[in-house]
Amino acid sequence: METTHTAGAEPKSTGTPSTETAGADATGTDAGTGTTPAAGALRAALADGVERWKPKVEELARNIHGYKEISFEEVQSAEAISALLEDGGFTVERGTSGLPTAFTASAGSGDLTVALCVEYDALPGIGHACGHNLIAGASVAAALALQPYVDELGITLKAIGTPAEEHGGGKALMLERGAFDGVGLALMVHPVQDGLTYNPAGTSAQAVGRYKATFTGKAAHAAAAPHQGVNAADAAVLSQVAIGLLRQQIPSDHRIACFVAEAGHVTNIIPEKAVVEFECRAFTLPEFRALLERVRRCFEGAAIATGTTLEYEDTEPLYEPLLQDDDLAAHWTSAMDAFGKDTSRSSGLSGGSTDMGNISQVIPSLHPWLSIPGADVPIHSHAFAALADTPPAYGVMFEAGTALAWTVAAAASTPTQRERFTQAAYRRRTSPQEAVTQEGAS
């Protein structure tokens, strides 16, 4: 079996983790994943590849944690990742899809195109409280380990830098603009608190839409002529009260959140403008749309009650529900079994959203959950941000990187799955006529 090593010196090996195949039968073939002795040897080689790159990838992840760059401002993070992937033999296109902090790193020319999604944006004010430094490290580790074997596996491997997951919908924008054209399967991981299952099968994430509601009233002196004003701030208050009461009447897995972005500037002027930013979440698009309509009525009722006018604005692309591919989930679960992780089935997170959902709606995808040992605090908290920069977090990051590499190799090496993923290669609908043609053929 011949492998090709492309330009880019690899760091010295520091050791190889165990690559015992979980669940192998007496013939050496895993009943659930088709693992053979040859596949086991490739697993060992990929694990060794992750091990060789550990020092540089951990340094990268630590630096990203320290940069704390928010959506569309991830300049240092994107460049650091791009530079390391170039060192690993990838050809890197910077500024993919017209987004300055996006990139596409490519290797190989096989007929099956695999995308490893790389996230690296932080949250305003609290840094990497969603562990995107670990997402980046896992995907980069997997990409670097796979790079010498792209020809053997017959794949085109892309590590796609996707900015602005927290706010901005980077993947949704890149999907629309062609960055995922031709991709047959897409993968990434996501850190969560300790205790969640490593088995992604059947888990999901909510659709989320984010909006701005602007009330317009009429300014007047708050003491001399308050009766001549129309108070937009009152409309903001009434809308929040209505939304608060609505929460009792919605399903337990629906979510509504809002905050007042503007509602006056000084006390002696009746506020003529108030802005409320809000979001709605649900696990299916029909449920999401129904929830959004009910929330909009809260704002509309407040406008009627106060005599203000109301305008809506979409502030971000819609994030669609997440779909986990069963075959990819099985390969990932086999890998996690080899690491001794809990792979019992569960419902996963009770809430949360990702723009990976948009990718998963049109491309077979994997987005498993990565429990950080000892993390008994919620994501999007200062405490979780601190835990995302600890040895246990980096330990599971490298396990995830290895598991991602094994999952890609297994999918590419299983003939029936390879054919399915190759045929699933994404093609945008570039015109109304093409959309009609594709719908008619589906």
Summary of the structure (lengths in Angstrom):
residues: 442
radius of gyration: 24.1
end to end distance: 39.3
largest distance: 90.4
contacts: 1595
relative contact order: 0.17
helix: 42%
strand: 18%
